[in-house]
Amino acid sequence: AGVILLNTDHHFQMYKMISLMEAHLKAVSDTFSVSDVENVVKDSLDRLIIYNISDSAQLQVTFHALHSIVANQPEIGLILLDSISAFYWQDSMTSGIRKMDLYAKNVLKTMQKTLGDFKGVIMYSRPEYFQSKSGKSEKCSSDLTMGCVNRKIILKRTVQENIFNANIETASGQEVKLFTIDQAGIHWVKT
């Protein structure tokens, strides 16, 4: 499947991703040759489209272009927005939207509207502090309508060194998974 990354925070590091992919492939299979690893990485990168977006207007134009991109490339199954909060301050001055949660919901709705009948996954990141003052975030919904969030994954560092937790919330409940990170990527801790 193909992936589109809307890189608004400009923290994405291609070299680091390639290094992680290579280390992960070497860790999961002793039978991969150097050329096998290179081919898998190359094939993966061929299915990755990255848009580096510098302002809110460019993000809106990109949203509108996404419809034709996913229509012409049906293999795209994942669209990532890193981060949904990148242009909040710029937009809050012009739109008057002050509530951070409402802003994020509006950005998500706009992207969903322009994508039309896209059946893939839309994921976005946002910093922990990016929420309205009430601190109450919207509950996950099993409804697939515009602006609804079906899953939340909140990543946090634990008190133990090098162990993190992923709090996974859905409409039916939540669970916590522990993981570690090293040169070969993420490793889930069996509990």
Buried (B, 14 or more C-beta within 10 A) or exposed (E): EBBBBBBBBEEBEEEEBBBBBBBBBBBEEEEBEEEEBBEBBEEBEEBBBBBEBEEBEBBBEBBEEBBEBBEEEEEBBBBBBBBBBBBBEEBBEEEEBEBBBEBBBBBBBBBBEBBEEBEBEBBBBBEEEBBBEEEEBBEBBEEEEEBBBBEBEEEEEEEEEEEBBBEBBBEEEEEEBBBBEEEBBEEEEEE
